[in-house]
Amino acid sequence: MSVPLQTGNLISAPHISIVDGSAGLRLLLATFIKTRINNVVIEAIDPFSQTMRGAAINVSAQGSAVILGGLGTTAEVFDSLKRMYSQAKCPPIIILVSPDLLAEEAAFIQAGAFAVLRKDSLSFNRLEIVLLLALSASHTHIAEAEKYAPPNYGKFSFIYDGQRQVLEIDGYRYLSNLASGQLAQVFFAEDTRTGVRGVIKVQTQAPLQNTAALQDALTRGLAINANHNHHIVDVLDSGLTGTFPYVVMEYLADGDLRQRMRTSMTEVDKITLIITLLDALTLFHQTGYAHADLKPESIFFRKDGFIVLIDFNISARFGIPVNASATGNILGTPAYMSPEQGAGLAVNAAADIYSAGIIFVELLVGKLPFASDTPAQTIYRHLHDEIPLLPLSVRHLQSVVDEMLAKNPLERFADAQSAKAALLPYLGISTQRIPDTTNQQQ
């Protein structure tokens, strides 16, 4: 979502004040704005820390724009606007309100609000439009953005903490549920303006009230997006629904590796696929993170055949363990989990090389090594069982598998490109058909 704006008309070093009683919301908004607006200065203000209780406080009028939340009643909105506009050169004020106050939007605009947005269904694409309009030299009114894409709230429901949640997301129509887990709820949806389909992930592991989890998710997202490339899923929008952050990702219609495994593949096809996966990991590891949940269901394909990685909910910085769940369980998928991750130890690129090795064995022999009846037993087998001997038809690949699946991460390939180099000779004359995608950028 975007509107044609003359970015050269924006204030060169904008100062934006975020006023809201939720530390999580202030963190979420500040992080988003810093990624979208150059040279911005953010002042995050907790109104309840001021001498005057509530959001109707004297915010500095020297800034470029104010995002004002924490307004519970119509009277509070009018009082806040009156107080702030009593100051000279008051900047544009963007108000975040609950759904029941939206009926008064016209009155709030008449009283001086630059824009009125729903706090519990906040599309960051829409917020970006509003901010760019507010920061433009002409202060083009929000009505221009409304003409471009009026709000349209789709309903999405799921069970969280034993209760059904019905949340709304601006600009997307619900199509179906895709997945439900302890970290996120995933939906198939359609952009109500363009008809483009996407995948919405509501990140239930990082609600606004859990600022530590939210900060971890934001830090991880910033690192991955800073090194975005053709092998990482595109983010179309993000925002807040209820108290949960969400992201809207591209829909990859060509399916995942699990689906691809059900088709007929030659040995060359399988080696080629793993090499392409190793290229994807090479680029991903430049973020300084291990994926930590690599499996066929987190590996998708673009129409051009490129592998795309998804599901970074538990990705961990090199040198630290993967965070455990709230109940203390180790996060990840045991069937593909490295021994060090299963033991709760620090991970790095070697953990993903191990997972890629498990996938390679599954491709070659049609079943998983170390499979067991329970997650705990599976993790135990990763830690203690011998690396399986490949069938005679593919045993010439045993040395590569052995090095990918070494129990000690120091004994595995040094990096994903080293593993790729070990596999290339097995393609023979087909080597030329393998493009080096490590420099491919979108």
N, C-alpha and C positions, 0 to 999 in steps of 0.2 A: 504494500500500500504506500503510495507516495503521491504528492501533488507537485506540480511544477513551481519551484521556488527559485528565486535568484539568490543562491547561497552567498554570493558576494555581497549581498545587502545585509547579511547577518552581523550582529554585533561581534567585533573581533575577539573579545575575551569575555564572554557572558558570565554573569554571576547569578546563579539560580538558588533560591532558598526553598528547601523542602520542610514544611511544617506539618508534623503529624505525631501523634502519641505512640505509634507503633515503631519500635526500633527496627523491626524486620522490614517494614514498608520503606522506611527511610533508606535502609541499606540497599534494598532491591532497586528503588528508583535512582539512587545515586550511582550505582554500578551501571545501570542501563544508560543513563544520560551521558556518563563519561565515555561510553563506547560509541556513541552516536554524534556527539557534538565536540568539536576540537577546542582545546584551550579553555574548557569550561571550568568554572570554580563553583563547587557545591558547598552550601552551608546547610547542614542538617540540624533542625531545631526541634527539640521536644517541648511542646507547649506546656506540658505539666511540670517542667522544671523551672518555669518562669514564675515570677511573683504573682502574676495574675493567672488564675487557674483557667484552663481551657484554651481553645484555639484563637480566641479573640485577643491577640496580643499585638504589641507594636513591633512588627517586623520592619527591619531597615528598609527604607524607601530608595536606597542607593543601588539596589540590585537591578538585574535585567528582567527577571520574572520570578514569580512566587507560585509554588504548588502548595495548596492549602487543604489539608485533610483534617480529620478529627472533628468535623462539624456535625453534631447530632440532631439539631433542630433548625427549622426555618429561621427562627429568631437569631440563633447563633451565626448563621450565614450572613444575614443582613447586618448584624452588629459588627462582625469581623470586617465586612466590606466597608462599612462606615468608618471604622477606626483606621483602617489602612489607607483609605482614600482621603482621610483628613490630612495625611502627610503630603508634602510637596513632592512632585515627581514620582508618585507611586508607580511601580512597574506593573505590567499585566499580571492579573491574578487568575490562576487556573484552580478551580475548586473541585475536589474529590468528594463525592457525596454518596450516601446509601440510596438504594433504588427508590425508596418512598419519597425522597426529596427531589427526584428528577422531574416530578410534575410542576415544580416551581422554577424550572430551568429558565424560562423566559423572564420571570421576575428577577432572578439572580443576574442575568445578563443586563437587564435594565438598570439594576443597582450597581453595575460596574464590573461584574465578573467577565473576564476575557473568554473563558470556556468553563463548562460544567461537564465533568466526566464521572462515570460510575466507578466508585472505588473498588467494588467487589467484582467487577468485570472490566478490567483495564487492559486493553490492547496496547502494547508498547509501540506498534506501528502508528496507531492513532495518536498516542501521546507525542511521538516524534513530530508528526505533522503539526500538532497544536503548538509545540515548543518552537518549531522553526517559524511558524507564522507569528508567534508572540515575539520572537527575537529578531524578526525582520525589521528593517528600518522603517517600513511603512505601517507596521503593526496590523497587517492584513487580518481581518476578523475571522474568527473560527467558522463563521457561516460558509466561507470558501471551502473549508475542509468538509463540512457537513454536506455541501452540494456534491462533493466528490464521492463520499462514501458515508451515508448516514448510518448510525449504529444499528446493528441487527444482532440480537442476542439468541444464540442457539443453546438449548438445554442439554446437559450431560449429567448422567447420574451414575453413582457407584456406591458400594458399601465401604465405609471408613470407620474404624474403631467401633464396629458393631452397629453402626447406624447408616441409613441411606442418605447420601448427600446428593442434592440436585443443584448443580452449579450452572452458570451461564457464561458463555465465551463469545465475545464480540466478533461478528463477521464470519462465523462458521456454523454450518448446519450439521447436526449429528447424523451419521449414517449407520455406524455399528460399533460395538465394542470389539477391540482387538486383543487386549491382554489386561490382566489384573494381578498385581503383586504387592509385596510389602513396601516397595520403593515408589511405584508409580501406577497410574491408571492410563491405559492407552486406547484411543478412539480413532476410528476412521471418520473423516469429516470432509465437508465441501465448502469452499469459499463462496459465500452468498453473493459476492459481487462478480467474480470472474468464472465461477464454476470449477476452478482448479481444485483437485482433491489433495488432501494432505493427511498427515498423521499427527494427532494431538496427544502429547504426553503431559498429564497432570502430575507434578512431582510431589507426591504425598509424603516423601521422606524429608522434605524441607519446608514445612509450613512457616508462616511469618513469625509465629511465637517461638520457634526454635532457631534463634539467630546463629548458633554455632553450625548447625546443619546447613542453614541457608548460605552462610559465608563459605562453607566448604564447597557447596554446589556451584556458587557463583565463581569462585576462584578456579575451579575445574573447568567450567564453561568458558571463562575468559582465556585460559591457556589453550584450550582446544581450538576455539574460534580464531585466536591470533595466528594459528598455523593452519588455517583452513585450506583444504585442497580437494581435488576431484575425488579422493577416496573417503571423504568425510561427508556425512549426510548434510544437506542444506537446511538451514533454519529459515522459515518463511515469516514467522512472527513469534512473539513471546508476550507474556503478560502475567496478570494475576486474576484468578477466579476463586471467589471466596477468600480463603486465607492461604491458598496454594499457588505457587508459581507454575506456569505452564510454558511449553514450547510447541510450536507448530512446525513440523518437518515435512520435507518433500515426500510424496508417495512414490515408492519405487516399485512400479508395476511389474518389473521382470522377476520379482520374487527373491527368495533367500536361498542360501546354500542347501538348506534341508530339502527344499523342493528340487534343486538341481541334482542332488544326490540320488533322486528317484529316477533320473534319466540315465540313458546309456552313455558311458564315458570310456574312452580309451585310456591307457596308461599315460600317454602324452597329454591328454586332456587334464588328467588329474595332477600331473606334475606342473603343467602350465598354470592351473588354478592356484596351486600352493605358491608358486613363484609370484603370481599377481598379488596374492594375500601378503606375502613377505614384503613386496613393494609398498603395499598399503601400510603395513606396520612400520616400515622404515620412516615414512612420512609422519605417521602418528607419533612415533617415539621422539620426534623432534620437539614435541610439546613438553617433554620431560615427564610424561605420564605413561604408566602401563595400563592397557585397556582393562585387564583383570576379569573380563567376562566374555572372552572370545569363544564362540561356539557357532554352529551353522546358522542358528536363528539370529545372530547379530552380524551376519555377513550377507549383504544384499548385492544386487547387480543393477548397473545402469544399462540402457539399451545398447550402448557402445561396448558392452562387455566388461567395463571396469567394475572392480569390486568397491563396494561402499560399506564403511563401518558405521554401525549405530550402537546405541545403548552404552552410554558412558557414565551411568549412574554411580558405579563403584570404582571407576578409574582412579588410580592412586599415584601420587607423585613417586618418582624413583626414590628408593631408600626408606620408604615407610610402609607399614602393613596396610592392607585393605581394611577400611573401617568395618567393625562388626555391627550387626543389627542391634536394635534396642534390647532384644532378648539375649544378646551375647552370641548368637549364631554367626558363624563365618559366612560372609556374603560371597556369592559367586555360584557357579554351576559345577558341582563336584566331579562330574564325568570328564570335564575338560580342565580342571583346576591343577595348577602346578603344585608340587609337594610343599614348596615354601609358603604359598598362599594358604594351603590347607592347614599348615602348622601355625598360621598366624604370624609369620615372619615378614620382614620387609620384601617388597617386590621391585622388579625393574623390567627392562625389556626381555630378559631371559624368561620371565613368567609367561609372556605372550608367545615366545618361540616354542615353549613347551606345549601350550594349548594348540598352536598351529601343528605341532607334531602329532598330537592326539587326533586332530582333524585329518591329517594326512594318513595315519594308520586306518582310520575309519573309512576313508575314501578307497584305500588300497585293498582292504580285506572285507569291507562291508559290515564291520561291527566294531564296537568300542573296546579298547583295552581297559582293564581295571574296573569293568562294570561290576556292580554288586547290588545287594538288596536295599541297602540304606545309604544315605549320604556319608555317614561316619565310616562305614565299611569301605566305601569307594575311596574316601580320602586316605584311609589307612593303606589301601592297596597302592595308591600313587606313591606313598612314602616308602613302602617296603617291598613290593613285588618286583621281580625282574622285568626288564623290558621285554615285551613279547617277541618271539621269533616269527618273522614274516613267512608266509607261504613261499614255496620254491619259485613260483611264477614271478614274484616281486622281490625275492631276497637280495637281488643286486642293489636294492635301495636300503638295506639294513643299516649300513654304516651311517647314512644320513639320519635315519630315524633314531638310531642310538644316540647320536649327538644332540638331536632336538629334544630327546626325552631323558637326558641324563638327570639323575636325582639331584645332584649338586648343580646349582645354576652356574657356577664357575666353570663347569665342564661342558656346558652347552656352547653352541655357536656364539661368538662374541656379540653379534648383532644380526638383524634380519637379512642384511645384504650378504653376510658371510654364509648364511644358510642357503640363500638364493644361488650364490656362486657354486656351492656344493651340488646343487640340483641341476644346473644348466648342462653339464656334460651328458646327462642321461637323456637329453632331448635330441642329441645328434644333429642331423641336418635340420631339425625343426627349431633350432636355437634362434634363427633369424625371425621367427614369428612372435617372439616374446619382446614387446616394447618395454623400454625402461620408463616406467611411469612415475618414478620418484621425482621428476621435475615437472610433472603435469600439474598445472594450476587451473582453477576455474576462473 
